Amino acid sequence: MQIGIVSTGLYLPQDYITGKEIAEKASIPAHVVEEKMGIKKKYVPGPDDHTCEMGIKAAKQAIKKAGIHPMEIDVVIYIGEEHKEYPLWTAGIKLQEEVGALNAWAFDVALRCGTTVMALKVAKSLIIADSTIQTVLLAGGYRNGDFIDYQNPRTRFMFNLSAGGGAILLKKDHNENILLETELLTDGSFSEDVVVVSGGTKNPITKEAIDQRLNMLDVLDPEGMKQRLEQKSMANFLKVIRESVRKSGYKVGDISFIAMLHMKKSAHEYVLKELGLSHQQSIYLEDYGHIGQIDQILSLELAVKEGKVKEGDIVVLVSAGIGYAWGASTIKWGRVM
């Protein structure tokens, strides 16, 4: 059974902040933000750019590009963030209604910035397991930059958090852009390293908590996290890529393009070097920032537009999410005869 990507959709806000402006807010040199962190600019949400709403806009674009009627969609999977219009709210059901997928059923999934890659595996598994499911829409938005305190040096590695929405439409027996195998890896030793301290059941939100900025993202053990990440992060990042490609029946040398999340420039270059790939085989998202789990969709759309992905290419989408989670999906691009 072949499951292919019919189309993708992308929404980016009109507003943005430059690396120089971030440097001013954080009281650090501009060259550190632009060159080391790799942020020339990043998107910030406008007054109407709510999380699910951005996913709705991207989803409508994907449906239009696919040329299908929304009633053909069987399942809607919300891949956006938990930080959305309302707490305790299933955003996928709202998204389903707004795009007109009234024959579908919907649910939300979450794996931080690894959500899209994980959802691709979930969607493929659903299609394989249930003969009544033919078409699945993945869509959602991201604006976790709302939780960044630029005066907190412990969260400096998250200054790239941006905003936007993305969507992917999958269909059974679609003989183009075939979704092959996905590899996922999680490590719970990082599970409480990066959190918003106040707002959950452990520490309910209070005026005092807000005054102390406990409602913003923070790193509870920065030195310990750094040491553990140095030991594991890049190794696991490379592991999921290699395993996804291997399970798909290919070798790392077959990779034509790799769609990576935005991270510091040195890490991006390290991954390319370890895989034997050139800068032309990826896109560094320095003009977009890190739109969480939307990065892979953005990178793929840019690559297709720029001609970096062609018929017959092996494309890998790769992610890493706080928690910690790593994931990679391999795609055979173009028409498969």
C-alpha positions, 0 to 999 in steps of 0.5 A, spaced: 500 500 500 502 506 498 501 513 501 503 519 498 503 526 500 498 530 495 499 537 497 502 541 503 500 548 506 503 554 509 501 560 513 506 565 515 504 572 519 506 579 516 509 581 522 516 579 524 522 581 529 529 582 526 535 579 529 538 586 531 531 587 535 532 580 539 539 582 540 537 589 543 531 586 547 536 580 550 542 585 551 547 581 547 551 583 541 547 582 534 552 578 531 551 573 536 544 572 534 545 573 527 551 568 526 551 564 532 544 563 533 542 564 526 536 568 526 536 574 521 529 575 522 523 571 525 515 571 525 511 574 530 503 573 531 499 579 529 492 580 533 488 575 529 494 569 528 491 565 533 494 558 534 489 553 531 487 559 526 494 559 523 493 552 522 486 553 519 489 558 514 494 553 512 489 547 511 485 551 506 491 552 502 493 545 502 486 543 500 485 548 495 492 546 492 490 538 492 483 540 488 479 535 493 473 537 496 473 537 504 468 532 504 473 527 502 477 528 508 476 522 513 481 524 519 483 531 521 489 530 526 491 537 529 499 538 529 499 544 532 501 546 539 498 546 546 498 553 547 492 555 543 486 559 543 483 556 549 486 551 554 483 544 555 480 544 548 481 539 542 483 544 536 482 539 531 475 539 531 475 546 530 479 545 524 475 540 521 469 544 522 472 551 519 475 547 513 469 543 511 471 536 513 464 534 516 465 527 514 471 526 518 473 525 525 478 529 528 483 529 534 490 532 537 497 530 537 503 533 541 510 531 541 512 538 541 517 540 535 517 533 533 509 533 532 509 533 525 514 527 524 510 523 529 503 525 526 506 522 519 507 515 522 500 516 526 496 517 519 500 512 515 498 507 521 491 509 521 490 508 513 493 501 513 489 499 519 482 502 517 480 500 510 475 506 511 480 511 511 483 514 505 485 521 506 488 524 512 489 532 513 495 534 518 494 541 520 496 546 526 499 552 528 505 554 532 506 561 537 510 558 543 515 565 542 509 568 547 513 564 552 520 567 551 523 572 556 529 575 552 532 577 559 532 570 561 539 567 559 537 560 560 532 560 555 537 563 550 537 557 545 529 558 544 530 565 542 529 563 535 521 561 537 517 563 531 510 563 529 506 560 523 501 554 521 502 548 516 498 542 513 500 536 509 494 532 506 495 524 505 492 519 501 492 512 500 494 509 493 496 516 491 502 514 487 506 521 488 511 523 494 510 516 497 511 517 505 516 511 507 518 509 514 518 514 520 523 513 526 522 516 533 526 516 539 524 519 546 528 520 552 525 522 559 531 524 562 530 531 559 522 531 561 522 536 566 528 540 563 524 545 559 518 547 562 513 553 564 513 553 571 507 556 573 500 554 570 499 547 571 497 543 577 503 543 581 504 551 581 497 554 579 497 561 576 497 566 580 499 574 580 505 573 584 507 567 579 506 572 573 510 577 577 516 573 578 515 571 570 514 563 572 509 563 566 514 563 561 519 558 559 525 556 563 530 551 564 530 548 571 537 545 570 541 548 565 548 545 566 545 538 567 541 539 561 547 542 557 551 536 559 546 530 557 544 534 551 552 534 548 552 526 550 546 524 546 542 530 542 546 529 535 547 522 536 540 521 536 538 526 531 543 522 526 540 515 529 533 517 527 535 519 520 539 513 518 534 508 521 528 512 517 532 511 511 535 504 512 528 502 514 525 505 507 530 501 503 535 506 502 542 509 504 544 515 507 548 516 501 541 516 497 539 522 501 537 528 496 534 533 501 534 534 508 528 538 511 531 540 518 528 544 524 531 551 525 537 550 530 544 554 531 548 554 525 554 550 527 549 544 529 546 545 522 552 544 519 555 539 523 549 534 521 550 536 514 557 534 515 556 527 518 551 525 513 556 527 507 551 532 505 552 539 501 549 546 503 545 545 497 541 539 500 538 543 505 535 550 507 537 554 513 531 557 516 535 564 518 530 568 515 524 564 518 526 562 525 524 556 529 516 555 527 516 548 532 513 542 528 512 547 522 519 547 520 519 541 516 513 543 512 516 550 511 523 547 509 519 542 504 515 547 500 521 552 500 525 546 497 520 545 492 519 552 490 527 553 489 528 546 485 532 543 490 527 537 490 526 533 484 522 527 481 525 521 484 529 524 490 529 521 497 527 527 502 528 526 509 524 530 514 527 531 521 525 534 528 527 534 535 523 536 540 523 538 548 522 532 552 526 530 549 524 527 542 527 526 535 524 523 529 525 523 521 521 521 516 523 519 509 519 520 502 520 518 495 519 524 492 515 525 485 511 520 481 512 512 483 510 508 477 
